[in-house]
């Protein structure tokens, strides 16, 4: 996200990253993640994303929530494989 924010700032010929650059990086990351999901999950995530798309802090909360879900999924899969 840092590199994407910096690249967006450079595209606009700025030396420093602004809130707009960080918001763009979060949007791209979230939309990319959502587009890789199965159809049912994708639709549910798009609904959550549309409800929270107005501010970067809300998007960060969604990303943290998705990260926790992914962690729990991979952890349970790992435990299942070990047993």
Secondary structure, 3 states (H helix, E strand, C coil): CHHHHHHHHHHCCCCCCCHHHHHHHHHHHHHHHHHCCCHHHHHHHHHHHHHCCCCHHHHHHHHHHHHHHHHHHHHHHHHHHHC
